[in-house]
């Protein structure tokens, strides 16, 4: 267990492409949200879920809605940081079923006092919904929301983040590591890959 850290699970928003609340869809015998919770428990018991949807009554950790509604993932990250009791936080989207405990711990261990975020990079692209954020970025996120800069990349440009490359040389690497579930077909493929693995 890593002390003094919270994991903020983003359960997603309207899931328009999926057609339902995808965090409640089944992957590997459990819902995506429960799979993500089990993963997070390997790091800490300080877990909070961000969702604006119903259906989370059987979740054992607190569920909070967005403070700023309809702002996409950025609104979820903001609500998570505001509701967290920890300075150090790991944000994880519930629709990324291939993320491993090793990746999470590796990213957390790269956090330093000189930065207020740690973001993995895979194939040259940052993965802002699988990274470390300090509560100190809340004002920056609020400014971005007020200025209608709602892309996570807008925030990353404004905060002092460390970027860590994740590549095939790492023991926990998988080409699917940061893949997410957007459609029913994605979920079928994910379940098939898990069964084959």
N, C-alpha and C positions, 0 to 999 in steps of 0.2 A: 504493500500500500504506500502511496505517496501522500504525505501529510500536506495540509494547507493548500489543497487544490480542489476545485470543483470541476465536474464535467457537465457541460451544458449540451443537452441533446436537442437538436432542432427537429421536431417531428414533422415539419413541413407545413405548407399552407393549403391552398385549394386543390393542389394536385390535378390541375385541369387536364393534363395530358394522360394521366393515369385513369381518371374518371371516378376516383374515390380517394379516401384518405390512405395514401400508400403506406404510411407508417404502421397501419393496422393490417396490411396485407401479409400473407404468410410466406416466410422464407425459412428453409431448413427446419421445418416443423414448428416454428414459432412466428409470431408477428415480427416485422422488422423492428418495431420499437422495443420489444422484449429481447430480441437478439442484441440490439445496441446497448440496452441496459446491462445485460449479462457481461458484455465486453467492458463497459465502463466500470463495473464492480471490481474488475481486476486491477483497477487503479485507485479507486476511492469509493467511499460510501456517500460522499457529498455530490449528489447527482440531482439535477433539475431538468425538467422537460419543458420545452416551449411549444405550445400548440394553441390554435384558436378553435380547434374542433372538439366535438364531444367524443366520447368513447374511451376515455382514459381513466375511468373509475377504478379499474383493477390494476392500475400502475402504482407501485409502492412508493414512488417519490413524488415530490411536489410538481404540479403542472401549472405553468403561468402562461397567460396570453400575451400577445404583443402589446406593448404600451402605445406604439405608433402602428396603427393598423394599415394593412395593404402596402407595406414597404418592402415586401419580399424578404429574402434571407437576412438582409441587413437589419430589419425590424426585429427579427428573431434573435440575432446576436445581441442587439441592444437590450432587449428585455432580459435575456439570460444574464448579461453582465450586471444589469441593475439589480436583479433579484438574487444574484450570487452573494454568498458571504465570504468568498475568497478573493484575494488580490490576484491570484494566478488561476486561470481558467482554461480548460481545453474545450473548444467548440467542436461538435461532431454532428454531422447530418445523419439522420436515421436511415436515409436511403442509400448509404454507402456500405453495403454488406460485406465487402472484402477487406475493410480496414482491420488491421491486426493489433493486438495488445502491444506487440514489439514496436510497431510504428508509433503508437501513441506515446509509449514510454521514451522512445528515442527522441521524439519531437519535444516532449516536456523537458527532457534532460538537456536540451540545447538552449533553454531559457536562461537569460542572463540579466543582471541588473542594468545593463546598458541598452536594453530594448524593451518595447512593450508589446511584442508579439513574435511568434515563431511560426513561419508558414512553410510547409513542404512544397517543393517544386518537383514535378514529374514531367518529363518530356518537354521541358522549357516552360511549363505552365504552372502558376501558383495554384494551390488548393486551399483557398481561404476558409472552407467549411470543414476543415480537418486540421485545426491548428490552435496554437496558444495565443490567448489575449489577456492582457492585464486590465483590471477595472479602470485604469488611468486613461484608456482610449474612449471611455463613454462620452466625454464632451466632443471629441472629434467625430464620433458617429452621429451624435445629435446635430452637430453643425451640418454634416453631409445630408442628413434627413431633411433638415430645414431648407437646405439649398437644392433639394430634390436630386441629389447625387446618390442614387440608390444602388449602384453596383458595388460589390465588395472591393473591386479594384480601385474604386474612388477612395475608399477608406485606406487601403494599403498604401496608396500614394502619400497619404497624410500622416500616417503613424511611423514610428521608428521600429520596423520589423526586421527580424533576422530571417533569412531565407536559407533553407537547407535542401540540398539536392538528394532526391531519393532515386536510386538507380539499381540496375541488375546486379551490382556487386554486393548489395546488402542481403543478408541472410533472410530477411522477411519480405524481400521484394516479390512482387507479382505484377504482371502487366495489367491485371484487373484491379489492383490495389485501390485506386481512387474512382473506379467506375461507380456510377450511381443508377438507381432505378427510376426511370421516367415513365415507362409504359408497361402494360401487361406482358408484352413480349420480352422486355428487359428482365422482368421477374421470372418468366419461364426459363430464360437462358441462365439466369443466376442459379435457380434451383437445379437445373441440369448440371451446370458446372460443379456445384457443391456435391451432388450425388456422384459425379464422375471422380471428384477429388477424394 
